[in-house]
Amino acid sequence: MRRTIPAVLASLLLLSPLIAAEKIDSAALVIERYQQMTIPPGNPFGKDRDDRLQILQQLKQTPDQSVSAIAAALPNLNDPLQRAELAEALRWFPNPQSAALLAKLLNDPDQKVRGNAIHALRMMARRVDRSGGSRTQRSGPFPPKVDGLVPHLIAAASDKTDVNRVVAAYALADTLDPAAVPQLRKLLDDEAWTVRFHAACLLTEFADASGLMVLRNALTHLLDPANQETSGSLHTEMLLNSMQRITGKSFGPIPMDPGLMSDTRQAAAATKQHQFLMQTWAQWWAWEPQPR
């Protein structure tokens, strides 16, 4: 029996509340399915992680409900990896509700959860997109996706772990907010060398030379063969660019991190150029007045 157009429309109207209810519940259902996924002991990555994230990707289909669903699930998750992955998923929803939830996760007992929360807040608060040790600006300035997050990032810069304090320093620099400068200056006295180093480098992006002595000490540190394996070429690239930025001096082109080059010949040439530049800077510092 053929149904008339008005009858079809009437049927759709009757079904619409059910469809709406299904959409509202779908985010919670996705979270429930995610919680049922196995996490192999000692192997949180690999295909199992891909499968878990593939399920969480479905939250993007219901953005209006997903943040609430994640907020409801987090207090019941004892596995820190699950909390960390849900914090990671929150970056897909750049809104005040998601940001408020991430701010709460800055107090999570697990380092990875806090780190993912800091990174997600960075993506929502940044006003510029910079990459690599050269901090090459790819885009921006642009408005932040969520306003008012700088105080949370300042708080994150006091995280218990040095790796999270470094992430917070990057996040503060990317906000382009003048309030980031005092906090970055505080990090110049951090107990961890890597935190002091990144704070000094990032301050040069604000034309602030407060970390000049830290940069000079970093030059000595990186030239020491004993520190080559732990420091890495990315630190060298960042240091060279930072010193050039703050002093206005250039002793030649600065190659990208050789560790990221696929061509071994180019990598070898880049490493040689890095060493030449580092030695040249060391000679320059030898006769320059001591920075204060």
ABEGO torsion letter per residue (X at the ends): XBBBAAAAAAAAAAAAAAAAAAAAAAAAAAAAAAAABBBBBGBABEAAAAAAAAAAAAAAABAAAAAAAAAAAAAABABAAAAAAAAAAAAABBBAAAAAAAAAAAABABAAAAAAAAAAAAAAABABBBBEAAGBBABOBBBBABBGAAAAAAAAAABABAAAAAAAAAAAAAAGBAAAAAAAAAAAABABAAAAAAAAAAAAAAGBAAAAAAAAAAAAAAABAAAAAAAEAAAAAAAAAAAAAAAGBBAEBBBBBAAABABAAAAAAAAAAAAAAAAAAAAAAAABBBBX
